[in-house]
Amino acid sequence: MIINDSSSNLSYAGFWFRFIAAIVDIILCQILIIVIVFPLAYVLGLYMAETASASDIESTGEALGTILGIFIQWLYFTVQESSTWQATVGKKMFGMTVTDMGGKRISFGRANARYWSKILSALILMIGYLMVAFTAKKQGLHDLIAGTLVLRNTHNEQ
């Protein structure tokens, strides 16, 4: 697949488009986590109220929030990016799709590898994310590890 072909109107998605899409996704993901975790933590607290101390209830609620938060965020990214949408809500808003190196839809396994590789991109002082601004195909470290591209539709539809 020729990515910058004028007939396809696709190009590599740059750093700032990806950054803004990531902010949208983080906000949406946090809202989703709050909507799911708070009611569950409340019910758990009520269930534990007669047998546990307030600090035990608080610690259990925090553990539940952390575990479910990680799980929900993982599903949010991997399911959407491997779906027919090929993008999260934030990426979709800016006309981006996540593909393999041939421009095809990625599998759940590849989306999973891409998601967990983002930890490495963040751990090295966010350099893995900053790489998007400096690599030829606008790939972050997590994209290089997972063998993915983030493409942007540059066609202006009216």
Number of C-alpha atoms within 10 A of each C-alpha: 9 11 18 13 10 11 9 13 14 19 20 20 25 18 18 11 15 20 16 14 21 16 12 16 19 15 13 16 20 14 12 15 19 14 11 15 21 14 11 15 19 13 13 15 18 11 12 15 13 8 9 12 11 12 9 14 20 14 12 16 20 14 13 16 19 14 12 15 19 12 12 17 19 16 16 19 21 24 19 17 27 21 17 11 16 24 25 23 21 21 26 16 11 17 18 27 24 27 23 17 18 13 16 14 21 24 17 15 12 20 29 19 18 23 21 14 19 18 14 17 19 15 10 10 10 15 14 21 22 18 19 24 15 12 12 9 20 22 25 27 23 23 29 17 15 21 18 25 26 25 24 22 17 17 12 6 5 3
